[in-house]
Amino acid sequence: MVERNLDATFTALADPTRRAMLAALSTGEKSIGELAAPHAMSFAGASKHVGVLVRAGLVRRRKVGRQQVCTLEAAPLRDAEEWLHRWEGFWTRRLDALEAALRDKPQ
């Protein structure tokens, strides 16, 4: 289940528009119209992006009157960060070994 969630999270984060929408939501709730405005896109286009974020669990959407209001759900980002952190250790060890090998190499 975690791997499927990671797939959805990374798929959602792969698009710069969706990353910008998440950044906007980090300051508080926004309507889909507000999320669309900086990107000069239609409501329908923004709604499709929001749908991807909702399916990934990164955004919760609710109706308030005629508006759809979106809220950031950060837990999937924490899961992705934890997964990436494991690889950070791997690459740190590899780069440390490379640095030691280069330092010990005769000139």
LOSEVEX-917915 format. One record per residue (C-alpha): x negated, y negated, z. Coordinates in nm, 3 decimals. Layout:
REM LOSEVEX-917915
+---------+---------+---------+
:      px :      py :      pz :
+---------+---------+---------+
:       X :       Y :       Z :
...
+---------+---------+---------+
//
This chain:
REM LOSEVEX-917915
+---------+---------+---------+
:      px :      py :      pz :
+---------+---------+---------+
:   0.000 :   0.000 :   0.000 :
:  -0.282 :  -0.241 :   0.084 :
:  -0.448 :  -0.184 :  -0.254 :
:  -0.120 :  -0.257 :  -0.438 :
:  -0.081 :  -0.572 :  -0.232 :
:  -0.438 :  -0.672 :  -0.314 :
:  -0.368 :  -0.617 :  -0.682 :
:  -0.065 :  -0.847 :  -0.664 :
:  -0.259 :  -1.107 :  -0.464 :
:  -0.553 :  -1.116 :  -0.704 :
:  -0.320 :  -1.119 :  -1.004 :
:  -0.140 :  -1.420 :  -0.857 :
:  -0.469 :  -1.594 :  -0.777 :
:  -0.605 :  -1.534 :  -1.128 :
:  -0.408 :  -1.828 :  -1.266 :
:  -0.527 :  -2.186 :  -1.193 :
:  -0.171 :  -2.322 :  -1.192 :
:  -0.068 :  -2.074 :  -0.923 :
:  -0.380 :  -2.154 :  -0.719 :
:  -0.290 :  -2.523 :  -0.742 :
:   0.065 :  -2.445 :  -0.630 :
:  -0.068 :  -2.256 :  -0.328 :
:  -0.295 :  -2.550 :  -0.245 :
:   0.004 :  -2.784 :  -0.262 :
:   0.202 :  -2.554 :  -0.034 :
:  -0.080 :  -2.552 :   0.220 :
:   0.033 :  -2.903 :   0.321 :
:   0.396 :  -2.799 :   0.370 :
:   0.711 :  -2.687 :   0.195 :
:   0.773 :  -2.803 :  -0.161 :
:   1.056 :  -2.764 :  -0.407 :
:   0.988 :  -2.590 :  -0.736 :
:   1.029 :  -2.929 :  -0.906 :
:   0.758 :  -3.075 :  -0.683 :
:   0.529 :  -2.782 :  -0.763 :
:   0.593 :  -2.829 :  -1.137 :
:   0.533 :  -3.206 :  -1.147 :
:   0.150 :  -3.217 :  -1.143 :
:   0.136 :  -2.962 :  -1.425 :
:   0.377 :  -3.130 :  -1.666 :
:   0.574 :  -2.808 :  -1.697 :
:   0.941 :  -2.727 :  -1.700 :
:   1.133 :  -2.602 :  -1.400 :
:   1.164 :  -2.265 :  -1.576 :
:   0.788 :  -2.243 :  -1.629 :
:   0.716 :  -2.334 :  -1.268 :
:   0.981 :  -2.089 :  -1.151 :
:   0.804 :  -1.806 :  -1.336 :
:   0.477 :  -1.893 :  -1.161 :
:   0.654 :  -1.908 :  -0.827 :
:   0.807 :  -1.568 :  -0.901 :
:   0.459 :  -1.418 :  -0.936 :
:   0.361 :  -1.577 :  -0.604 :
:   0.678 :  -1.445 :  -0.437 :
:   0.618 :  -1.090 :  -0.566 :
:   0.263 :  -1.109 :  -0.430 :
:   0.401 :  -1.209 :  -0.090 :
:   0.217 :  -1.542 :  -0.102 :
:   0.530 :  -1.758 :  -0.114 :
:   0.875 :  -1.740 :   0.039 :
:   1.151 :  -1.910 :  -0.161 :
:   1.488 :  -2.021 :  -0.020 :
:   1.778 :  -2.229 :  -0.144 :
:   1.855 :  -2.560 :   0.024 :
:   2.156 :  -2.708 :  -0.148 :
:   2.069 :  -2.716 :  -0.517 :
:   1.695 :  -2.696 :  -0.461 :
:   1.471 :  -2.395 :  -0.424 :
:   1.219 :  -2.467 :  -0.150 :
:   0.893 :  -2.275 :  -0.128 :
:   0.680 :  -2.199 :   0.177 :
:   0.328 :  -2.059 :   0.184 :
:   0.286 :  -1.711 :   0.334 :
:  -0.087 :  -1.682 :   0.404 :
:  -0.111 :  -1.322 :   0.534 :
:  -0.195 :  -1.173 :   0.190 :
:  -0.480 :  -1.423 :   0.160 :
:  -0.619 :  -1.296 :   0.490 :
:  -0.604 :  -0.939 :   0.359 :
:  -0.788 :  -1.043 :   0.042 :
:  -1.050 :  -1.230 :   0.245 :
:  -1.110 :  -0.924 :   0.463 :
:  -1.155 :  -0.707 :   0.153 :
:  -1.396 :  -0.958 :  -0.001 :
:  -1.587 :  -0.986 :   0.326 :
:  -1.683 :  -0.617 :   0.303 :
:  -1.838 :  -0.683 :  -0.038 :
:  -2.015 :  -0.992 :   0.094 :
:  -2.215 :  -0.765 :   0.327 :
:  -2.301 :  -0.535 :   0.037 :
:  -2.430 :  -0.820 :  -0.177 :
:  -2.615 :  -0.983 :   0.111 :
:  -2.806 :  -0.659 :   0.174 :
:  -2.883 :  -0.620 :  -0.197 :
:  -3.005 :  -0.978 :  -0.233 :
:  -3.212 :  -0.950 :   0.087 :
:  -3.379 :  -0.638 :  -0.058 :
:  -3.448 :  -0.820 :  -0.385 :
:  -3.595 :  -1.116 :  -0.196 :
:  -3.822 :  -0.884 :   0.004 :
:  -3.934 :  -0.704 :  -0.313 :
:  -4.015 :  -1.031 :  -0.486 :
:  -4.200 :  -1.162 :  -0.181 :
:  -4.411 :  -0.844 :  -0.158 :
:  -4.485 :  -0.826 :  -0.533 :
:  -4.849 :  -0.902 :  -0.617 :
:  -4.890 :  -1.213 :  -0.827 :
+---------+---------+---------+
//
